[in-house]
Amino acid sequence: MENNFSNPDERNEEHIMTTPSTKEHYSTPQILVIDDEPRIRDACRIVLAEKGYDVEVAPDGEQGLLMIKERHFDIILVDLMLPSISGFDVLSEVRKLHPDTVVIVITGYATLEHSIEAMKKGAFDFIPKPFTPDQLRTVVHKSLQYTRALQDITDSKSRLGVMVNRLTDGVMTTDAKKSIVQANPSFLHMIGYHGEEVIGRHIDDIISNDEIKQSIDQALNIPPDTFTEITHEISITSTTGSDEKFYSASCAPFRGRTNDNLGTITVLHDVTSERKNAKMKSDFVSMVSHEIRSPMNSLLMQLKIISDGLAGDVTDKQKEILGRASDKILALNNLVTDLLDLSRIESGLIAHEKEQVDMSALLSEQLAFHSPYAGEKNIRIDLDLAGDLPSLFANRGNMEEVFSNLVTNAIKYSQNDSHITLSATRENDYLKVEVSDSGFGIGEEDLDKIFTRFFRVKDQNTRKIQGTGLGLSIVKSIIDSHHGKISVKSIPESGTTFTVLLPVSQN
């Protein structure tokens, strides 16, 4: 029978077999030759030993099987026509004992029937008698590449399994039919399951939490041309009912080469401690804010009553003083509001439910909303959007707050009859949005402090501008929570540019 496998370039083979990194990574190949012809056994031993392989030989199938039971061989070359036990029987036993061993059939009687039968029993390749040393080296080298590829896959799978099992976060993957492919101990502990092996079982048999199961259903039904991560915060109570845990749960589909949904991956992150601490912090801030706001609002109302003359006549000078007092109290009220917003963002209590956000539409809306305010100072706002602007997987309300704050600041800190540019384009895997003005600018000594809480640039241009110094801190917190970045460049008396980079949704 003609050998259907072509010989590789001998020089390339020599290079592959002698690469230092390869020798360091793999152990010496273990090879067994089973043949009843002494000259075949001896020739194979000499040729393969010259390549640095560890070669053993056996004169028949019985001795060969004894050797196979005692140790593992990477490659076995076996003659089909052996006395007492045939090569086919040896092949069947090898598949039972060592499924990862590669078997090469040696035969002088290679027919189509033999080929089909040997392949059914798991043979990897043929080498017909008589064969040359080059043919032997070639077929063994090809088999060795195959075994090493299998070893690499096994090693990678083992490393991945160890890594996932040691994660403190719970991780579970399912196939498209919602059968469990992998679930690490942390995940099983978080859902309160401590039963039998879960691999291959349907999620309904293991998971009782409806939100997790609904997330998996939603992820599997996401269209192939869309990527959305389903996120929830769930609570799971222990079977005794005495211990309630809070988890941040995210579920996303994973897809094959044709973009079809192959299954899902669900991750649970224990946020119990953070939520309890955040709630205490939020309760405290809310209490303080309420206790401060209520008297301030009452005071503002009383001042307005006096200013409007409802409590008696007031002079113009008195109205001016009352107006300044009202402005200060209103600024303090805004400060309390900003503090509360910042506290909620940083504690994670503001739900970051994300969706695909059309940024072209959002930025256009910002232009329309702020144009009247800019018109009061005769400031022109130009909108420069790239035609292929991608959508963002983000919280719409947060994005509106970010760019509303930046545009408002650009208007406040610009002189009359100037202009502002709001531009956006795609830069690698990010959406890049710039808000540029030709206003007062920021000194180099203040640029590093611009995102610090309560910091405000104080100079002759800005001393009359009211603000809490928390706006940019809130903006940065929102952008950080979306895994983005904000930076600023400025030249005094020439203008300022804020640059926002936000990761683009990947399908």
N, C-alpha and C positions, 0 to 999 in steps of 0.2 A: 504493500500500500504506500502510495506516495505521501510524504510528509507535507501537510497543507500549511505549515507555519514557516514563513520566510525567516532566514537568518538575519539578525541585526548586525550593524557595523561592529566588527570585532574591536576596533579602537574605542568606540563608544562604550562597548561592554566592559573593556578593561578599565576605562575611566570610572564607570559606575561602581564596579566591584572594588576599586581600591581607594575610593574617596575617603579621607580620614574621618570626616564627620559621620559617614555611613558606618564605618567600622566601630566608632565609639557608641553609636546609637543602638546597633543590633548585635546580638550575641552570635557566636560562630554557628553557621547553619549545620543542623544535624541531618544526615542523609543515610538512608538504608537502601541497599541494593539486594533484591531477592531474585536470583536466577540460578538455574541448575547447571549452567555452563561456566566452568572455572575461568575460562579466558575472558568471558563477558564481565564476570565479577571483578577479576583482577584489573582489567582495562578501565572499568568504571572507577575503581578505587584510586588508581594511579592518576587518571585525568582530573578527577574531582578533588583529590587531596592536593594537587598542585595549585588549585584555586583557593586553598586555605580552608576547605570544608572538612568537617569531622565525618568520616565515612565508615559505616559498618556494612558487612555483607552477610547474607544467609543463602545456603545452597537449596533450600526448599521452603514451601509455605509454612510447614509446621514450625521450623526453627524461627522463621521470620515472625510468625505470630507471637511466639514466646518472647522475642526481643521487643516487639511492639507493646506487649502487655507490661513489660518491665520499665520501659522508658518512652519518652515522646520524641518523635522524629518530625522535622519540618517537611521533608520531602521523602517519599518512598518510590523507588523505581522497582516495578514488579513484572516479571515475565508472565504472560497469560497462561502458557502451557507449562505447568509445573507438575511433578509427580505427587501423588496422593492428594494434595490440596491445590486446586487451581488458582490462578491469579484472580479470577472473578470472586472466589470465596474470600481470598485475602482482602480484596478491595471492599467487600461488604463488611468484614470485621473491622477494618480500619475506620470506616464511616461510623461504626457504632462506638469504637473506643476513642478515636481522636478525630472528630468531625472537621477540625481545622487543618489537618495534615493534607498536603497536596500529593496526589498519587499520579505518577507517570507510568503508563503501560508500555512495556517492552514486548514486542512480538515479531515473529517472523511469519505469522499467519494472519496478518491484519486484513480483515475483510470488512465490508460495510456492516454486516450483521454484528461482528465483533465490536466495531466502533460504537454502534447504537447501544448494545448491551453494556459495554464498559462505561459509556457516558451516563446511562441510566443509573449505574451503580456508583457514580461520582468521580470517574476518572477526569483528570484535568487536561491531559495531553497524551499523545502517542509518540513513540520513537521506534521506527521499524528497523529490524535487523536486515542487513548489516548497517551500522551507522558509524560515522566518523567522529573523532574527538570533538571537532568543531560543532557538529550537530548535537552531541551530548551536552557540551557546555552551553549551547544556545538554549536548549529546552529546559535545562536546569536553571539557567539564569532567569528565564521568563517565569518559571514557576516560583523562583525565589522572590521576584518582584511582586508576584501575586500574594504570597504569604506575608510579605512585609507590608503590603497595602492593607491586608486584613489585620495585621498586628497594629498598624497605625490607627485604624478605625476602632479597634477594641480598646487601645490605650486612650484614645480621645474620649470614647464613650465612658470609660472608667474614670478619667479625670473629671469629666463633666458631671458624672454621677456623684463623685465625692464632693465636688464643689457645691452642687445644688443641695446635697444632703446636709452640708455643714452650714448652710445659710440660716440666719435667724429669721428671715422673712419666709413666709409660707409660699411655696411654688407648686402649681399643678398644671399639667398639660393634658389636653384631651384631643381625640381625633374628631373627624367631622361628624361621627355618629354619637358623640358625647361619651365615648368610652375613655377611661383614664389611661393615659400613656405613662405618666410619671407624676408622683406626688411625694414631696419630701416629708420627713418626720415633722418639721415645723408646721406644715400645712395641716397634716392630720391631727396634730395636737390642738391647733387653733380651732378647728371645727368640732373638736371633741370626739374624734373617732380613734378608737384603740382596738380595732378588731383584726380580722384576717387580711391577707394580702389584697391590695386594691387594684393592682395593675390589671387592665382588661375589663374591669367592672364598670357598669354604667353609673354616671354621677348620681342618679336618683337613689341608688343603693347605698351611697356613702354620704352624700351631702343633704342636710335637712334645711339649710338656710335658703329661703326662696330668692333672696336678692342675688346670691352668687349664681344660682341656676338661671335666673332671668338674664343676668349679665352674659353668661355663656351663650344663651339663645340669641341675644341681641348681637353678640360678636360674630356668631356663625352666619347671621343674616345680613351682615354689612355687605353692600355691593362691592364687587371686585375692584372697581375704579375709585373706591373711597377707603380712607383709613380713619377710624375713630376708636379711641380708647374709652371703654366704658368704665366710669369711675363711680364708686359709692363709698360712703362711710357706713359700716354695718356694726351692729352690736350682737354679740353672741353670749348667751347666758349659760353657765355650766349646768349640768344635769341636776345638781342639787339646788340650783336657783339662787345661790348665795354669791356668785362671782360673775360680774358682768364685764366683758372685755369689749373694747372698741378697736376696729380694724379699718384701715384704709384699703379698700379692695379695688383693684384695677384688672380689667380683662380685655384682651385684644386678640384678634385673629392672626394666625400666621399662614402664609400662602406659599404655593409652589411656583414653578417656573411659568405656568400658564395663568398665574394670578388667582387661581381658585383657592377657596378657603379649605385648608387641610385640617384645621383644628383651632384650638384656642390655648392661650396661656393666661393663667390667673395668678395674681400675686397679692398676698395679704401682708400688710405691714401693721404691727401692733402699735397703736397710737393711744393706748389707754392712759398712760402717764401724762402724755402731752395734752390730751383732751381734758383731763381732770385739772391739771395746772392752768391750762388756758381758760377753763371755765371759771376757776377762782380769780384769775387775773381779769377776765372780762366782767365778772360780777362786781369786782372792786372798782374797775374803771367806770362801769355803768352807774354804780352807786355814787361815786365821786362826781361824775359828770352831771347826774341828775340833781345832786345837792347843790352844785354850782350853777347849773343852767336855770333852775327854777327861780332862785332869787334874782339872777341877772335879767331874765325875761320880765319878771315883775318890776324890776327897777327901770327897765327900758319903757315899759308901759306907763309908769308913773312920770318919767321924764317927758314922754310924749304928751301926756295930759297937761303937764305944766307948760311945755313949749307951745302947745296949741292954744293956750290961754283959757283952758276949761277950769282952771283953779284960780283964775284972776289974771289981770293984765300983766304982761311981761314986756320989758324993753328989748330993743334990738340987741343990745349988749348981752342981756340975759339969755336971749335965744341963741346967740353965738356960743356962749359958754355951755348951755344945755346941749347944743348940737355936738360940740367937741366931746362932751362927756358920753353922749349916746354912741358916738363913733368908737370911743375907747372900749365901752362895754360890749358893743357889737363885735369888735375885733377879738375881745376876750372870749366871747361866745363862739366865734369861728375857730379859735384856738382849741377850745374844748372839743368841738366837732371833729377837727382834724386829728386830735390826739386819740379820740375814740376810734376813728377810721383806721389810723395807723396801728393801733393796738389789735384791732380785729384782723387786719391783714396779716400781721406778723404772727399772731397766734393761730392762724389758719381757720378761724371761725367763719370767715366769709367763704361761702362755698365756691369752689373754682370749677363749676360745671362748664366743661369746654365743648365747643362746637366749631364747625368750619365757618370762619368769619371772612366775609368778602371785604378785604382791606381797601380796595378801590372805593367801594360804596361808603365805608366808614369814614375814610379821610375826606371824601367829598362832602359828607354830612357835616364834618367839622368845619370845613370852609364856609358852608352855608350858615351854620349856627353862629360863628364868630365874626362874620363879615359886618354885621351892624355895629358891634362894639368897636371893631377896627375903624369903621367909617367915622365914628365920632372923633377920631384923631387923624382922619384922612390918611390912614395906613392901608396900603394895597396888599392883599394876600394872593400870591400866585400858587397854583396847584400844578405840580409836575409829576405825573404818574406814568411809570413804564407800562407799555401795552400788555406785557405778559405777567402782570403782577399776580403772585400766587395768593391763595387764601391761607389763613392761619388757623391752626387748631388751638383756640384760645377762648378765654372768657370775654364775651363781648363787652360787658359793662366795664371790666377792668381796662380794656383797650380804649374805650371811649374816655375813661378817666385820665389815662396816661396822656393822650394826645390833646385833650381839652386843656389839661394843666399846662402842657408845653406851649400851646398856641396862646393861651391866656397870658402866660409869663412873657412871651415874645411881644405881645401887644402892650402890656403894662410897662415893660422896660425898654420901649422904643419911643423916640421922639415923634412929634407930629410930622406928617408928610414923608414918612419912610415906607419901607416895604418889607414883607415877610414872604419866605418861600417854604412851602410844605411839599417835599418831594419823597418819592418812594420807588425803589427798584429791587430786583433780586440780586443778591451777591452770594454766590455759591449756594449753600444750603440755608441761607438766612434771608429774611426780608429786612431790607435796610430802609429806615425812614429817617429823614433829616428835617428838622425845623430850624430854619436860619432866619435871623433878623439883621437889620443894619442899625441896631440900637446902641445903648450905652456901653455894652460890653462888660467884661469881668476881668479884673486884674489877675495876673498870673499867681499872685500870692493867695488868692481866694479860690482858685479853681479846684484845689484838692479838698476844699471844705464845702463845696456847693451842695452835696447830697447829705450833709450832716444835719441832724435834727436841730431846728430852731436857728440855723445859721442863715443870716441875710446879709447881702452885700450892703455896706453902709458908706455912701459917698454923697456928694452934693446932688447927684442926679436921682438918687433913690431914697433920700431921707423922708420924702413926703408920701412914698408909696406904702400902702398898708399891706400887711401879710403876716402869716404865722411862722414862716420859715419851715413849714412841714410839707409843703406841696411836693418838692422834689424828692424828699425822703419817701413819701408815699409812692411816687412814680417809680423810684428805684426798687422798692419792696415788691411792687406788682411785677415789674420786669424780671426781677430775680426769681419770683415764683413761677414765671413762664420760661425759665432757663435761658433768659436773654441777657443782653448787656446794654448799658447806656453810657455814653461818654460825651464830653463837652470840649469844644475849642472856642476860644474867644480872644478878641483884641479890643482893648479899651477904645471907646469912641468909634469903633468900626463895626461891631456886631458880634453875635454869638451863634454858634451852631450846636444843637444837640443831636446826637446820632444814636438811634435805637436799632439794635440787631435782635431779631426774634426768629427762632428756628422755624423753618417751613415744614408743614405736615408732609410726611413721607407716605406714599401709598404702598 
